[in-house]
Amino acid sequence: MAERDYYADLNITQYATNTQIKMAFHALAKQHHPDKSGSNDTSDFRRAREAYEKLTDSTTRKEYDRTYQHKRAYYQTAEGPTYTSKPTRTAAYEAEEAEREFRQNRPTRPQPRPRPYSPPPTKPSRKFNEPSYTYYTGKAYTAWEKRDTAYRSRHPEYEQNLPPPPTSSSAHGLQVQMSSHPSTTQRCTLRTQNWSVQLAGSDICVFCLTSTTSCSRCPGCEALACRTCLRQIIEKERSSGFAGFNSKTQYWASGG
């Protein structure tokens, strides 16, 4: 180790941080750099740069600090170095210990207690042959919608754990406007000739959301179509030349 006082070269103390070392070097570089000073003597600049490189390297600085106190005692006395049998703790080590102790004793913010899990409200079941209009506007469904909305606001994690929505929201060639309708989660190919007309009450068409009577219902995916949308589906069936399922598959798709 060269008998140099790198801290004195930068005009800083042994307790200086890396930020203070950089600031001191930049100040001396502006003062002694040949481009700034106009002098050919670069000894001051080279001395500051060497001290900066040594002290900003953590391994080199620790090695230098181990003998720094002894060297200062040697330079300040004419009798030679005065070594002690017990090694002294360097300032860098003491600073690291103080910072480590501060982090260990620093109070941490209390973590919020996890909210106990509660299942979402159960969606009311639909009665056999119950019209869509009656089901979606009934007291049971509207009350469930309110409870479900309140539950989702209290449990945002529920939305994150939900399975991804179906990639397709169409049925029988038309766009389904009811995203939660069963027809959006399956690929039904029953032809309209197998559909039945709903005779009782009003229903909501899943394709245009029109409330009307005499909707046609698909027994496979439970899609309800008004007369206008039904004609569009029939035209698509004719243009595509779709042959449809056989009788056994139609029976299975309709729930038989």
C-alpha positions in Angstrom: 0.0 0.0 0.0 1.5 3.3 -1.0 2.1 5.8 1.8 -0.5 8.2 0.6 -3.4 9.9 2.4 -6.1 9.5 -0.2 -8.6 11.3 2.0 -6.2 14.3 2.2 -5.7 14.3 -1.5 -9.5 14.9 -1.9 -9.8 17.2 1.1 -12.3 14.9 2.8 -12.5 13.0 6.0 -12.3 9.2 6.5 -16.1 9.2 7.2 -17.0 10.6 3.8 -19.6 8.8 1.8 -19.3 7.8 -1.9 -21.4 10.7 -2.9 -19.1 13.1 -1.0 -16.1 11.5 -2.6 -17.5 12.0 -6.1 -18.4 15.6 -5.4 -14.9 16.3 -4.0 -13.2 14.7 -7.0 -15.4 16.6 -9.5 -14.6 19.9 -7.8 -10.8 19.2 -7.9 -11.0 17.9 -11.5 -12.6 21.2 -12.6 -9.8 23.1 -10.8 -6.7 21.1 -11.8 -7.7 19.5 -15.2 -5.2 20.7 -17.9 -8.1 21.8 -20.1 -9.4 24.0 -17.3 -6.2 25.2 -15.6 -4.2 25.7 -18.7 -1.1 24.3 -17.0 1.0 21.3 -18.1 1.5 20.1 -14.6 -1.1 17.3 -14.1 0.3 15.9 -10.8 -2.6 17.4 -8.8 -5.2 16.1 -11.2 -3.6 12.6 -11.3 -3.3 12.5 -7.5 -7.0 13.4 -7.1 -8.1 10.8 -9.8 -6.0 8.0 -8.2 -7.6 8.8 -4.8 -11.0 8.8 -6.3 -10.5 5.4 -8.0 -9.1 3.9 -4.8 -11.8 5.2 -2.4 -14.8 4.4 -4.7 -13.8 0.8 -4.9 -15.3 -0.8 -1.8 -12.7 -3.7 -1.6 -9.7 -1.3 -2.1 -11.1 1.2 0.4 -11.6 -1.4 3.1 -8.1 -2.7 2.7 -6.8 0.9 2.8 -8.8 1.8 5.9 -7.3 -1.2 7.8 -4.0 0.6 8.0 -5.1 4.2 7.7 -5.2 4.9 11.4 -1.7 3.4 11.9 -0.3 5.3 9.0 -1.7 8.6 10.4 -0.1 7.9 13.8 3.2 7.1 12.1 3.2 10.3 10.1 2.2 12.5 13.0 5.0 11.2 15.4 8.7 11.2 14.9 9.3 8.0 16.9 7.9 5.7 14.3 4.6 3.8 14.1 2.8 3.0 17.3 0.9 -0.3 16.7 -1.5 -1.6 19.3 -2.0 -5.3 20.0 -5.7 -5.0 19.6 -6.9 -4.1 16.1 -9.1 -1.0 15.8 -12.4 -0.9 14.0 -12.3 1.3 10.9 -14.7 4.1 10.3 -16.2 2.3 7.2 -16.9 -0.8 9.3 -18.5 1.3 12.0 -20.7 3.1 9.5 -21.8 -0.2 8.0 -22.6 -1.6 11.5 -24.6 1.5 12.4 -26.6 1.3 9.2 -27.3 -2.4 9.7 -28.4 -1.8 13.3 -30.7 1.0 12.2 -32.3 -1.2 9.6 -32.8 -4.0 12.0 -34.4 -1.8 14.7 -36.4 0.3 12.3 -40.1 -0.2 13.1 -42.0 -1.8 10.2 -45.4 -0.9 9.1 -48.0 -3.3 10.4 -49.3 -5.5 7.6 -53.1 -5.3 7.0 -54.9 -8.4 8.2 -56.1 -10.5 5.4 -59.8 -10.3 4.8 -61.6 -13.6 5.6 -62.7 -15.3 2.5 -66.4 -15.5 1.8 -68.0 -17.0 -1.3 -69.8 -14.7 -3.7 -73.6 -14.7 -3.6 -75.3 -17.5 -5.5 -77.0 -16.7 -8.7 -80.7 -17.6 -8.7 -81.6 -20.6 -10.8 -84.0 -20.2 -13.7 -87.2 -22.1 -13.6 -88.2 -24.5 -16.3 -89.6 -22.7 -19.4 -89.3 -19.3 -17.5 -89.2 -16.5 -20.0 -86.0 -14.5 -20.2 -87.8 -11.2 -19.5 -89.4 -12.6 -16.3 -86.1 -14.1 -15.1 -83.9 -11.1 -15.7 -86.4 -8.5 -14.3 -87.6 -10.6 -11.4 -86.9 -9.8 -7.8 -84.6 -12.7 -7.2 -82.3 -11.8 -10.1 -82.2 -8.0 -9.4 -81.6 -8.6 -5.7 -78.7 -10.9 -6.7 -77.2 -8.3 -9.0 -77.1 -5.8 -6.2 -75.4 -8.3 -3.8 -73.0 -9.4 -6.5 -72.0 -5.8 -7.2 -71.4 -5.0 -3.5 -69.4 -8.2 -3.1 -67.1 -7.4 -6.0 -66.4 -4.0 -4.6 -65.5 -5.4 -1.2 -63.4 -8.3 -2.8 -61.4 -6.9 -5.7 -59.3 -10.1 -5.6 -62.3 -12.0 -6.8 -62.2 -10.3 -10.2 -58.5 -11.2 -10.5 -59.1 -14.9 -9.8 -62.0 -15.3 -12.3 -61.3 -17.4 -15.3 -60.8 -15.5 -18.6 -64.0 -14.7 -20.5 -64.8 -16.8 -23.5 -63.0 -15.8 -26.6 -66.2 -15.8 -28.7 -69.4 -13.9 -27.8 -71.4 -15.0 -30.8 -73.9 -17.7 -31.5 -75.5 -19.0 -34.7 -73.6 -16.4 -36.7 -74.8 -13.3 -34.8 -73.2 -11.3 -32.0 -74.7 -12.0 -28.5 -75.3 -8.9 -26.5 -75.7 -10.7 -23.2 -72.1 -11.6 -22.2 -73.2 -13.9 -19.4 -75.7 -15.9 -21.5 -74.9 -19.6 -21.8 -74.9 -19.4 -25.6 -71.5 -17.5 -25.4 -69.7 -20.4 -23.7 -70.5 -23.2 -26.2 -70.6 -23.8 -29.9 -74.1 -24.8 -30.8 -74.9 -25.9 -34.3 -78.6 -26.8 -34.0 -80.6 -25.4 -36.9 -83.5 -23.0 -36.5 -85.9 -25.8 -37.6 -85.3 -27.4 -34.2 -86.1 -24.2 -32.3 -89.4 -23.7 -30.5 -91.5 -20.5 -30.2 -92.1 -19.2 -26.7 -95.8 -18.7 -26.4 -96.1 -17.3 -22.8 -95.1 -13.8 -21.9 -92.4 -11.5 -23.2 -88.8 -12.4 -23.7 -85.6 -10.5 -24.5 -83.7 -11.3 -27.7 -80.1 -12.1 -26.8 -78.9 -10.7 -30.1 -80.5 -7.2 -30.1 -81.9 -7.0 -26.5 -85.4 -6.2 -27.8 -88.2 -7.2 -25.5 -90.9 -8.9 -27.6 -93.3 -11.8 -27.6 -93.1 -15.0 -29.7 -89.3 -15.3 -29.4 -87.8 -18.5 -30.8 -85.6 -20.5 -28.4 -82.7 -22.8 -29.3 -83.0 -26.0 -27.1 -79.2 -26.5 -27.3 -77.7 -23.2 -26.1 -81.0 -21.5 -24.9 -80.5 -18.5 -27.2 -83.6 -16.4 -27.7 -84.1 -14.6 -31.0 -86.8 -12.2 -32.1 -88.3 -12.5 -35.5 -85.9 -10.1 -37.1 -82.8 -11.8 -35.7 -84.3 -15.3 -36.5 -84.6 -14.3 -40.1 -80.9 -13.3 -40.2 -79.9 -16.6 -38.7 -82.0 -18.5 -41.2 -80.3 -16.6 -44.1 -76.9 -17.5 -42.7 -77.9 -21.1 -42.5 -79.0 -21.1 -46.1 -76.0 -19.3 -47.4 -73.5 -21.6 -45.5 -75.3 -24.8 -46.5 -74.9 -26.1 -43.0 -76.3 -29.7 -42.7 -76.7 -29.6 -38.9 -76.4 -32.3 -36.3 -78.0 -35.7 -36.6 -81.0 -36.5 -34.5 -79.1 -38.2 -31.7 -76.7 -35.2 -31.3 -79.7 -32.8 -31.4 -81.2 -34.8 -28.6 -78.1 -34.5 -26.5 -77.6 -30.8 -27.2 -81.2 -30.0 -26.1 -80.7 -31.7 -22.8 -82.5 -35.0 -23.5 
